[in-house]
């Protein structure tokens, strides 16, 4: 009788452990598919020159939007205008690529950027 009760308790504990593991897996607790995915915030500041037009500003924003579909560039209403945007990117080198592309435009005076990595360490260009 005592052995039967011990086996019943052990079986119940194993069943609870299996159910608990299943629940954790279903809730995403051990999903490693995103474990390697680290995003960085990249803040880009664009100093436009006096030749800039509204379509030029839209083009510069589109270059940044190619990296982050949710980016919004805030344009300061001074002349020449300054645009600031924060992007979320998977790789910091993507910021370099976008900044180089924007920097090469005839309507841009200068571009600066900095990244904020997930650990709070900053790097700047």
C-alpha positions in Angstrom: 0.0 0.0 0.0 2.8 2.4 0.9 4.7 1.6 -2.3 1.6 2.2 -4.3 1.0 5.6 -2.7 4.7 6.6 -3.3 4.4 5.6 -6.9 1.2 7.6 -7.3 2.8 10.7 -5.8 5.9 10.3 -8.0 3.8 9.9 -11.1 1.8 13.0 -10.1 5.0 15.0 -9.6 6.3 13.9 -13.0 3.0 14.8 -14.7 3.1 18.3 -13.1 6.7 18.8 -14.2 5.8 17.8 -17.7 2.7 20.1 -17.7 4.8 23.0 -16.3 7.4 22.6 -19.0 4.8 22.5 -21.7 3.2 25.7 -20.3 6.5 27.5 -20.2 7.3 26.5 -23.8 3.8 27.6 -25.0 4.3 31.0 -23.3 7.6 31.5 -25.1 9.8 31.1 -22.1 12.4 29.0 -23.8 12.1 30.2 -27.4 15.7 30.8 -28.5 14.8 32.0 -32.0 15.2 35.7 -31.0 18.1 35.2 -28.6 20.7 36.3 -31.1 18.5 39.3 -32.2 19.9 42.4 -30.6 18.6 45.8 -31.7 20.4 49.1 -31.4 19.0 52.5 -31.4 20.8 54.8 -33.9 20.1 58.5 -33.7 20.9 60.4 -36.9 21.0 64.2 -37.1 21.0 65.7 -40.5 22.0 69.4 -41.0 20.5 70.3 -44.4 22.0 73.2 -46.4 20.2 76.2 -48.0 19.5 74.3 -51.2 17.2 71.8 -49.5 13.6 71.4 -50.7 10.7 69.5 -49.1 11.1 66.6 -51.6 14.8 66.4 -50.5 13.8 66.1 -46.8 11.3 63.4 -47.8 14.0 61.5 -49.7 16.4 61.7 -46.7 13.6 60.3 -44.5 13.0 57.5 -47.0 16.6 56.5 -46.9 16.3 56.1 -43.1 12.9 54.4 -43.4 14.6 51.6 -45.5 16.3 50.6 -42.2 13.4 51.1 -39.9 9.9 51.2 -41.3 8.6 52.9 -38.1 11.1 55.8 -38.1 9.9 59.3 -37.8 12.2 62.1 -38.6 11.6 65.3 -36.7 12.5 68.4 -38.7 13.2 71.6 -36.8 11.5 74.5 -38.6 14.5 76.7 -38.9 16.4 77.5 -42.1 18.3 75.6 -43.1 16.4 72.8 -41.3 17.8 70.1 -39.1 16.3 66.6 -39.1 16.6 64.1 -36.2 15.5 60.5 -36.3 15.9 57.4 -34.1 16.2 54.1 -35.8 16.1 50.6 -34.4 18.6 48.5 -36.3 19.9 44.9 -35.9 23.5 45.9 -36.9 25.2 49.2 -36.2 26.9 49.0 -39.5 23.6 49.7 -41.1 23.7 53.1 -39.6 27.0 53.7 -41.3 25.5 52.7 -44.6 22.5 55.0 -44.3 24.6 57.9 -43.0 27.0 57.6 -45.9 24.1 57.6 -48.4 22.5 60.7 -46.8 25.9 62.4 -46.4 26.4 62.1 -50.2 23.3 64.1 -51.1 23.8 67.6 -52.5 21.3 69.2 -50.1 23.0 67.9 -46.9 25.6 70.0 -45.1 26.6 67.4 -42.5 25.3 64.2 -40.8 26.2 62.9 -37.3 25.0 59.9 -35.5 25.4 57.8 -32.4 24.2 54.4 -31.3 22.8 53.4 -28.0 23.4 49.7 -27.5 21.2 47.6 -25.2 23.8 47.8 -22.4 23.7 51.6 -22.4 27.1 52.1 -24.0 27.2 54.9 -26.6 29.4 55.3 -29.7 29.3 58.3 -31.9 30.4 59.3 -35.4 
